[in-house]
Amino acid sequence: MRNAILQIGRRLIPEQMLEWLSRQWYLRTSLPVGGINWGDLRRRRPISQVWPNYRGQPIDRYYIEQFLSGHAADINGHLLELGDATYTRLFGGERVTEIDVLHGRPDNPTATIVADLTKADQIPSDRFDCIILTQTLLFIYDLQAAVQTLHRILKPGGVLLVTLPGITQIIRGDMEEYGQYWSFTEQSTQRLFAESFGRENINTYTYGNVQSAAGFLYGLATHELSKEELNYHDPDYQLIIGARVYKAKP
């Protein structure tokens, strides 16, 4: 509401008057300086820095599963998932006829394909009806090469379901092992996939708000916030970005 009023005001009200009105709005709608009670959050270290979170389901996973659940109908036929097949089995059920698991290293016993997404020539083209790719692209420096591979191996008419981190911390172990290069916005996600898939074939969704983002950074678990607090989505605080990316038929 405030942003909409400001946009109208910039066209109709002198700049100095608009600045004064903006300050009055802020003073009326915010806590006074010095009036904030930090409580348990007045700390320099997170409440939990362990992965997986020993307190319960991490807040970002709540949003990832919300996105996948909302697109469960796309999880069918021949599936490819990264790391393991947890989400394929959870959301695909009997619609899935064949499962492959991709991993970058051969030490994953559940992997049926060992390949680097940036140069996976051994994976046949037009192979998968659906690909589930959660929280992976932040570890890949050559994003365009990875997206081109995803486009190539997806069948025409197939769907890529991808989630990406927006507001996030450094995942220390993974960064040291693989490298951690990127955080995303809805805008950068759209541009990233548009180059291979076409903008008209991409639907993006953002999840999170200032409270859930702060809770995630502090290491809180899903059950420590209410459903109302979790399900309020503020596009200015993008904790998770989800994208449904469709490969057009010729």
C-alpha positions in Angstrom: 0.0 0.0 0.0 2.7 2.4 1.0 4.7 1.8 -2.3 1.5 2.4 -4.4 0.8 5.7 -2.6 4.4 6.8 -3.1 4.2 6.0 -6.8 1.1 8.2 -7.2 2.6 10.9 -4.9 5.7 11.2 -7.0 3.5 12.3 -9.9 1.3 14.7 -8.0 3.1 16.1 -5.0 6.3 18.2 -4.7 9.4 16.2 -3.7 9.9 18.0 -0.3 6.3 17.5 0.7 6.4 13.8 -0.4 9.5 13.3 1.8 7.8 14.8 4.8 4.7 12.6 4.3 6.9 9.6 3.9 8.6 10.3 7.3 5.2 10.8 8.9 4.0 7.5 7.5 7.1 5.7 8.8 6.8 7.2 12.3 3.1 6.2 12.6 3.6 2.6 11.4 6.9 1.6 13.0 8.1 0.9 16.5 9.9 3.9 18.0 13.7 3.8 18.0 14.8 2.0 21.2 11.5 0.3 21.6 12.4 -3.1 20.0 12.7 -6.1 22.3 15.2 -8.4 20.8 14.7 -11.2 23.3 16.4 -14.5 22.3 17.5 -13.0 19.0 20.0 -10.5 20.5 22.9 -12.7 19.7 25.8 -12.8 17.2 25.6 -16.5 16.5 22.6 -18.4 15.1 20.5 -20.4 17.5 21.2 -23.5 15.3 24.1 -23.7 12.8 23.8 -27.5 12.4 22.8 -29.0 9.1 20.4 -30.8 9.0 18.7 -28.6 11.6 18.4 -30.5 14.9 15.5 -28.4 15.9 13.2 -29.7 13.2 12.4 -29.0 9.5 14.3 -26.0 8.2 12.1 -23.1 7.2 13.4 -23.1 3.6 12.4 -26.8 3.2 8.8 -25.9 4.2 8.7 -23.5 1.2 10.4 -26.0 -1.1 7.8 -28.6 -0.3 5.0 -26.1 -0.6 6.2 -25.3 -4.2 6.5 -29.0 -5.1 3.2 -29.9 -3.6 1.5 -27.2 -5.7 3.0 -28.7 -8.9 2.7 -32.4 -8.0 0.7 -33.1 -11.2 3.8 -32.3 -13.2 5.7 -35.1 -11.3 5.0 -38.0 -13.6 6.5 -40.4 -16.1 10.3 -40.7 -16.2 11.8 -38.5 -13.4 15.2 -37.2 -12.7 16.0 -35.8 -9.3 19.3 -34.6 -7.9 21.0 -36.3 -5.0 18.2 -38.8 -4.1 14.6 -39.5 -5.0 12.9 -38.2 -1.9 10.7 -35.6 -3.5 9.9 -37.8 -6.5 8.5 -40.5 -4.2 6.8 -38.0 -1.9 4.9 -36.0 -4.5 4.9 -38.3 -7.6 3.4 -41.5 -6.3 2.0 -43.9 -8.9 2.2 -41.2 -11.6 6.0 -41.9 -11.8 7.0 -44.8 -14.0 10.8 -44.6 -13.9 13.3 -42.8 -11.6 16.9 -41.7 -12.2 19.0 -40.0 -9.6 21.8 -37.7 -10.7 24.9 -37.0 -8.6 28.2 -35.3 -9.5 30.3 -38.0 -7.7 30.3 -41.8 -7.8 30.2 -42.2 -3.9 26.4 -41.7 -3.8 24.9 -45.3 -3.6 21.5 -44.1 -4.8 22.8 -42.4 -7.9 21.9 -44.0 -11.3 23.7 -41.3 -13.3 27.0 -39.7 -12.3 27.6 -36.5 -14.3 28.4 -32.8 -14.1 25.4 -30.8 -15.2 27.6 -28.4 -17.0 29.0 -31.1 -19.3 26.8 -34.1 -19.1 27.1 -35.4 -22.7 26.6 -39.0 -21.6 22.9 -38.2 -20.7 20.7 -38.7 -23.8 18.7 -35.8 -25.1 14.9 -35.6 -24.7 15.0 -38.2 -21.9 12.9 -37.0 -18.9 9.3 -36.1 -18.5 10.1 -34.1 -15.3 13.3 -32.9 -13.5 13.3 -31.9 -9.8 16.2 -29.6 -9.0 16.1 -28.2 -5.5 18.8 -25.9 -4.1 21.5 -27.0 -6.5 22.3 -24.2 -8.9 23.9 -22.0 -6.2 26.8 -24.6 -6.2 27.4 -24.4 -10.0 29.4 -21.5 -11.3 28.6 -22.0 -15.0 24.9 -21.5 -14.7 24.2 -21.2 -18.4 25.9 -24.5 -19.3 23.9 -26.3 -16.6 20.6 -24.8 -17.8 21.4 -25.7 -21.4 21.9 -29.3 -20.3 18.6 -29.3 -18.4 16.9 -28.1 -21.5 18.5 -30.7 -23.7 17.7 -33.7 -21.5 14.1 -32.7 -20.8 11.6 -34.1 -23.2 9.5 -31.7 -25.3 6.4 -31.0 -23.2 8.4 -31.9 -20.1 8.7 -29.8 -16.9 11.6 -28.7 -14.8 10.7 -27.9 -11.2 13.5 -25.9 -9.7 14.0 -24.1 -6.4 16.7 -21.5 -5.7 17.8 -19.7 -2.5 17.2 -16.0 -2.2 18.0 -14.9 1.3 20.5 -17.4 2.6 23.6 -18.1 4.7 26.8 -19.7 3.6 26.5 -23.5 3.8 30.1 -24.0 4.9 30.6 -27.7 4.3 29.1 -27.6 0.8 31.0 -24.4 -0.1 34.3 -26.0 0.8 33.5 -29.1 -1.1 31.7 -27.8 -4.2 31.9 -24.0 -4.0 28.9 -21.7 -3.3 28.5 -19.0 -5.9 25.0 -17.6 -6.2 21.9 -16.3 -4.5 18.9 -15.5 -6.6 15.9 -13.2 -7.1 12.7 -13.9 -9.0 14.0 -11.5 -11.7 17.4 -13.3 -12.1 15.6 -16.7 -12.1 13.4 -15.6 -15.0 16.3 -14.3 -17.1 18.4 -17.3 -16.3 15.9 -19.8 -17.8 14.5 -17.6 -20.4 17.6 -17.8 -22.5 17.1 -21.5 -23.1 13.4 -22.1 -22.5 11.8 -18.8 -23.5 10.2 -16.4 -21.0 6.7 -17.4 -21.9 7.5 -21.0 -20.6 8.5 -19.9 -17.1 6.3 -19.4 -14.1 8.0 -18.2 -10.9 6.9 -18.0 -7.3 8.4 -16.4 -4.3 8.2 -17.6 -0.7 9.0 -15.9 2.6 8.7 -12.7 4.6 11.0 -10.8 6.9 10.0 -12.9 9.9 10.5 -16.3 8.3 13.8 -15.1 6.6 15.1 -13.9 10.0 14.0 -17.2 11.6 15.8 -19.2 8.9 19.0 -17.2 9.3 18.9 -17.8 13.0 18.4 -21.5 12.5 14.8 -21.8 13.7 12.7 -24.7 12.6 9.3 -24.7 10.8 7.3 -25.6 13.9 8.6 -22.5 15.7 6.6 -20.2 13.5 2.8 -20.4 12.9 1.2 -21.3 9.6 0.0 -17.7 9.3 3.6 -16.4 9.8 5.0 -18.9 7.3 2.4 -18.5 4.6 2.5 -14.7 4.4 4.7 -14.1 1.3 6.3 -10.7 0.9 8.0 -10.3 -2.6 10.6 -8.0 -1.0 11.9 -10.8 1.2 12.4 -13.7 -1.1 13.7 -16.6 0.9 13.0 -19.2 -1.7 12.2 -18.8 -5.4 10.4 -21.6 -7.2 10.2 -21.9 -11.0 8.1 -24.2 -13.2 9.9 -24.3 -16.5 8.3 -25.9 -19.5 10.1 -27.2 -22.5 8.0 -26.3 -25.5 7.1 -28.9 -28.1 8.5 -28.3 -31.6 
